[in-house]
Amino acid sequence: MKKLSIIILSILLVLVLITSINAQEKFKIAFLPKIIGNTFFEVAGANAIKMGEQLGVDVMYDGPTEASVAEQVKFINTFVNQGYDAIVVSALDPKGLNQALKRAMDRGVKIVTWDSDVDPNYRTFYVNQGTPDILGRLLVQMVTNQLGTWHGKLKVAFHYSSPTVTDQNSWVEYAKKIIAEEYPDWEIVTIQYSDMDFPKAVSVGEQLLKTYPDVNAIICPDSTAFPGQAKAVENLNMIGKVIVVGFTTPSTIKQYIERNTVLQGGLWDCGVQGAAGVYVAYQLLKGEKIEVGTSFEIPGIIGEFNVVPNKLQGGEMYENPEVADRTDNGIVLLPERLVFTRYNIDKYNF
């Protein structure tokens, strides 16, 4: 009987040890948006959590309640101190998070960016909705799609979150380049910013329309500025008098499309992007190789994710010889981009 008790006790101890080891092997990934409460980021966060459940990973979605670099730094530091194995972050500024991210990497934390990047030296891979040439051209194309037989001068404005946010500025710079080279009759009359704050976006949008009442098109590559500008058009009874295009979720822009305030809006599946960010971080934590020049699929998601060199993003930060052609550090491109109209917007549930 005594021998049997010893055997049972030994088995229980082994089971406890196995359980403890398994618990230790369960990775913790923090998914950090620019701001919480915004539909785009909430959808991405929900899908990041679902991907974590699918992979057997603990995913925490949390972030600042206002668009603040300092607040993002606090969250990064907190996640590191809480023992997270990876941080998947959409950066408000390409340089403002560097020290916090370096501290995280020095502690062995894997850094993946999504939606908006940092200096490639401070992350592994950037899960990117599209390179600037793809998204800058899409913004311009949505304007030209609505011009019909229009020829001649066109007054254009840009309205988005801030002059420092990486992703939006890269798209705008490319859109401006396209305008200068291919549409020399277009005049860019102003660029306005509203810090991802909807009431401010409406106010800035109204002031833009009052200051430039003859503006023909307003390009808003920001998920808050776009609906804010649309609301401003409605408030000033200017529906049909100005083209408003941009990037935001279909659920956010749907009401404006239904009222013909907006005819076209674009985006990518931000849920796919959130899931992909967690998937990439998980693969890196497992020691799996992700290499520039290859592609991979993610279970449950249609399409291939191509891994391309940093230099395709363009600009000094990405063309730095230290990172331009690295094979273990680069950009993971989403499979597709979307354009919403009154004819297809009901197909999308995010």
C-alpha positions, 0 to 999 in steps of 0.5 A: 500500500505504501509503495502504491502511494509513492507511485501515485505521488510520483505520477502526480508530481510528474503531471504537475511538472508537465502542467507547469512546463506547458504553462510556461510555454504559452506565449503572451503577446500584447497587441497595441493600437494607436488608440482604443475606441476607434472601429478600425483598431477595435476590429483589428484587436478582436481578430488579433485575440481570435488568432491568439485563441486559435494558436493557443496564445494569450493576446492582450489588446490595450492602448491609449484612450487618446493619440499620444506617443508618450502613452504608447511608450507607457504601454510598451514599458508596462507590457515588458515589465509584465513579461510579454513575449512579443508586442505587436504595435501600430506606431503613432510616430516613426521615432518616438517609440525607439527607446522603449522598443529597444529596451523591449528587444534587449529583454528578448521581446519580439517586436512586430509592427502593423498599420503604421511602422517604426524604424526597421532597426526597432522591429522585426517585420511590419505587417503592411496594408500596402506600400506607399505606391499602392495606397497613394495611387488608390487614394488618387484613383478614388478621386479620378473615378468620380471625375467623369468627363471633368477636365482642367484645374482641380483644387485638392486638400488632404486631411488626416491625423498628424504630420508625423504618423508614418503610414499616412504620411508615406501615402500622402507623399506618394499621392502628391508625387502622382498628382505632380507627375500625372495631373499637373492641373490639380492644385493642392490647396492645404493639408490639415490634421485632426489627431484621430479625434472625431469632434476635432476632425469635424471641426477641422473639416468644416473650417477647411470647407469655409476657408476653401469653399471652391475645393473640389476634392478632399483626400482623407487617408485616416479612419477618423478624419475621413468620416469627420470630413464627411460629417462636415460636408453634411453639416455645411449642406455641401453634399454633391459639391465636393468629392471626399475619399479616404480610408476607414472601415465600411461600417464607419463610412456606410451611413455617409455612402447611403446618403451620397455624401461619400461615393467611394472609400477604401481600406483593407481588411483590418481584421486580417491585419490584426490576425496576421500581426499576431500570427507573425509574432507567434511564428517568430516566438516559435523560432520559425523563419520568415524571410524576405523574398518568400510568401506564406499563408495563414490558416483561415485567411484567403490569399498569400502574404508576400514578404518584401524588402524594407526598401520597397517602402521608400524613404531614408528610413527604409533605404538605410543600407543597414536594413534595406535588403535584410532577409530577416527584417522586412515587410509582410504585405496583406493580400488585397485592398478594398474599395467600398461603394453603395453597391458592395458595402453591405458585403463587409461586416467590419 
